[in-house]
Amino acid sequence: MPRYISLHGLGCLPKPAFVALCKKTFADTGARVLRVSAGQIAGKMLIEFEAESQDAARGWLAGAKLAPLWLMRVDYESRDGTVEDL
């Protein structure tokens, strides 16, 4: 299944609110969430997830009320210097 990464602005989201957001995001159907990463100082959050298509990814984000600053389909990945097609 295609993998996507989306970037979101958090503003001043305290940790308890981020915990609740993560629980909701992982429990939501329509996409398989792999990872959520956030930087409190930067005020940004990355969500890595799988969805059937770009339209399905956008639909899932909209349904979850997660407005991305950008959305990227991941085509290649490297964990050790070798490149893997996804």
Contacts in CASP RR format, 6 or more apart in sequence:
PFRMAT RR
TARGET T0000
AUTHOR 0000-0000-0000
METHOD contacts of the structure
MODEL  1
MPRYISLHGLGCLPKPAFVALCKKTFADTGARVLRVSAGQIAGKMLIEFE
AESQDAARGWLAGAKLAPLWLMRVDYESRDGTVEDL
1 32 0 8 1.000
1 50 0 8 1.000
1 51 0 8 1.000
1 52 0 8 1.000
2 50 0 8 1.000
2 51 0 8 1.000
2 52 0 8 1.000
2 53 0 8 1.000
2 54 0 8 1.000
2 57 0 8 1.000
2 73 0 8 1.000
2 74 0 8 1.000
2 86 0 8 1.000
3 34 0 8 1.000
3 48 0 8 1.000
3 49 0 8 1.000
3 50 0 8 1.000
3 73 0 8 1.000
3 74 0 8 1.000
3 86 0 8 1.000
4 31 0 8 1.000
4 48 0 8 1.000
4 49 0 8 1.000
4 50 0 8 1.000
4 51 0 8 1.000
4 54 0 8 1.000
4 57 0 8 1.000
4 71 0 8 1.000
4 72 0 8 1.000
4 73 0 8 1.000
4 74 0 8 1.000
5 46 0 8 1.000
5 47 0 8 1.000
5 48 0 8 1.000
5 49 0 8 1.000
5 71 0 8 1.000
5 72 0 8 1.000
5 74 0 8 1.000
6 46 0 8 1.000
6 47 0 8 1.000
6 49 0 8 1.000
6 57 0 8 1.000
6 61 0 8 1.000
6 66 0 8 1.000
6 68 0 8 1.000
6 69 0 8 1.000
6 70 0 8 1.000
6 71 0 8 1.000
6 72 0 8 1.000
7 44 0 8 1.000
7 45 0 8 1.000
7 46 0 8 1.000
7 68 0 8 1.000
7 69 0 8 1.000
7 70 0 8 1.000
8 44 0 8 1.000
8 45 0 8 1.000
8 46 0 8 1.000
8 47 0 8 1.000
8 66 0 8 1.000
8 67 0 8 1.000
8 68 0 8 1.000
8 69 0 8 1.000
9 43 0 8 1.000
9 44 0 8 1.000
9 45 0 8 1.000
9 69 0 8 1.000
10 18 0 8 1.000
10 38 0 8 1.000
10 39 0 8 1.000
10 40 0 8 1.000
10 43 0 8 1.000
10 44 0 8 1.000
10 45 0 8 1.000
11 43 0 8 1.000
13 21 0 8 1.000
13 38 0 8 1.000
13 40 0 8 1.000
13 43 0 8 1.000
15 40 0 8 1.000
18 38 0 8 1.000
18 45 0 8 1.000
21 36 0 8 1.000
22 36 0 8 1.000
24 64 0 8 1.000
25 33 0 8 1.000
25 36 0 8 1.000
25 47 0 8 1.000
25 64 0 8 1.000
25 66 0 8 1.000
26 33 0 8 1.000
26 36 0 8 1.000
28 60 0 8 1.000
28 64 0 8 1.000
30 51 0 8 1.000
30 56 0 8 1.000
30 60 0 8 1.000
31 49 0 8 1.000
31 50 0 8 1.000
31 51 0 8 1.000
31 56 0 8 1.000
31 57 0 8 1.000
31 60 0 8 1.000
32 49 0 8 1.000
32 50 0 8 1.000
32 51 0 8 1.000
33 47 0 8 1.000
33 48 0 8 1.000
33 49 0 8 1.000
34 48 0 8 1.000
34 49 0 8 1.000
34 50 0 8 1.000
35 46 0 8 1.000
35 47 0 8 1.000
35 48 0 8 1.000
36 45 0 8 1.000
36 46 0 8 1.000
36 47 0 8 1.000
36 48 0 8 1.000
37 45 0 8 1.000
37 46 0 8 1.000
37 48 0 8 1.000
38 44 0 8 1.000
38 45 0 8 1.000
38 46 0 8 1.000
39 45 0 8 1.000
47 66 0 8 1.000
48 74 0 8 1.000
49 57 0 8 1.000
49 60 0 8 1.000
51 57 0 8 1.000
51 60 0 8 1.000
54 71 0 8 1.000
54 73 0 8 1.000
57 71 0 8 1.000
57 73 0 8 1.000
58 71 0 8 1.000
61 67 0 8 1.000
61 68 0 8 1.000
61 71 0 8 1.000
74 86 0 8 1.000
75 85 0 8 1.000
75 86 0 8 1.000
76 83 0 8 1.000
76 84 0 8 1.000
76 85 0 8 1.000
76 86 0 8 1.000
77 83 0 8 1.000
77 84 0 8 1.000
77 86 0 8 1.000
78 84 0 8 1.000
END
